[in-house]
Amino acid sequence: MNGPLNITPDALAQEAMTLQQKLAAGLQTLPEVDNVQYGATQKQEVWRDGKVVLYRFVGEHAPTARVPLLIAYALVNRPYMVDLQSDRSLVKGLLARGEDVYIIDWGYPDRSDRFLMLDDYINRFIGGAVDHLRRSFGLEAINLLGICQGGAFSLCYASLHPEKVKNLITMVTPVDFHTADNMLSNWTQNMDVDLFVDTLGNVPADLMNSSYLMLKPFRLHLQKYVGLIDILDDKHAIEDFLRMEKWIFDSPDLAGEAFRQFIKQFYQGNGFVNGGIEIDGEPVDLGYVDMPILNIFAEQDHLVPPDASRALQKLAGTRDYTELSFKGGHIGIYVSSRAQREVPTAIHEWLAKRAR
């Protein structure tokens, strides 16, 4: 007789046998798993400022694009989610289509970096990388791709230096930090960030990771590890899983003063919408962002809800604004099979139409 969940003794026995087979297969597979690495594409250091390094990605063929594309990632994780592995690489897709791709590696801040400000990250580091590329290519402006927090930084830079950005691409970038479904923002509204930073100095990476995992505690703490059992007989699937885990937990600490400014001006003050963002005393106004914009967001993004990104259309000063809505999540937009087909092509074709 079936129970209330329609589970029969035969079904339970079959489930137990399948579990036993998977665990037995794991004993054979796990010893064969290689030490996984992320960052699939060859790269060359071309500029440095302290711990911050600008890399050029080297593709199989010489780039055909005349204007370089600079990627600015968030500070919270290592930037090579955009080049995780050979079959999951936004960078590889862009290179294959002829783009000349560069990325800023923020490095690992330590106690000597506690007093780095947003001005350092936006004007000194992004600005330094942009100016290096402008000099190297003999150009007045380059293409800039900002991702997540790096997108917010890129919007600030484009507002302060619009003459140096030819085309701007924002990907899963928060603009309106006070949408109702923004859990991170809700958590920070009553946060005493001064006490937090004055006590800790730099923000520990483990603390930030725990906060992100708690946004979806069942899915990210339990379900994914239970699901690992299903792939114990697949060496490559296990390596993919471990590569993602390695990236997630290889996170830098965050410079304390920059964190203080970012929480106050962006999360608590919602400065893009309400005003009040200042970088080294200079006000940020998205009305000055008048270059072409491609705004890419993920429909199932639990970190940056779609409405948080869509707000850019009404605030930016450009007349050339394009949105790309991607069916996926905050990470899937880089690594899913759908993303490999759609995102690099969309970026390349959009840039190609504005190449003059």
Secondary structure, DSSP 8 states (H G I E B T S, - for coil): ---TT---HHHHHHHHHHHHHHHHHHHHHGGG--------S-EEEEEEETTEEEEEE--SS----SS-EEEE--SSS-GGGGEEETTEEHHHHHHHTT--EEEEE-----GGGTT--HHIIIIIIIHHHHHHHHHHHT-S-EEEEEETHHHHHHHHHHHH-GGGEEEEEEES--S-TT-TT-HHHHHHTT--HHHHHHHHSSB-HHHHHHHHHTTSHIIIIIIHHHHGGGGTT-HHHHHHHHHHHHHHH----B-HHHHHHHIIIIIIT-HHHH---EETTEE--GGG--S-EEEEEETT-SSS-HHHHHTHHHH---S-EEEEEESS-TTHHHHSHHHHHHHHHHHHHHHHTT--
